């Protein structure tokens, strides 16, 4: 009887250990890595990154200025008409500018054939650019593999 009880405890303990071990990769995958390339003097990019980190992203930075930053944007497939102050890479997608968290999460959930998303310029009230309650109207664009883009979502003025 003691042997049977020990075996059951051992099996339960082993089962619990296996469940925990199996969940560790899932936990790691729940925090997508996002790498932000930005000008070293840009504070709004850092504010945007704080929102990403608070929402569960693992955030890393790389500093580039001027032509080096523009070159990275072009190499990432961002059309010049959609340029903003920073470019991020997450799970194979480029994220240009102050793209809201909900749009990044939607992109990662839907996984369209695309270069990524962009919010051109630096609209007031976009994520990291001031209060959402006072925002200017702006659009988030989905950039296709051919460089064409279309509206992914709209944010009206508040």
Secondary structure by P-SEA (a helix, b strand, c coil): caaaaaaaaaaaaaaaaaaaaaaaaaaaaabbbbbbbcccccaaaaaaaaaaaaaccbbbbbbbcaaaaaaaaaaaccccccccccccccccbbbcccccaaaaaaaaaaccccccccccccccccccccccccccbbbbbbbccccccccccccccc
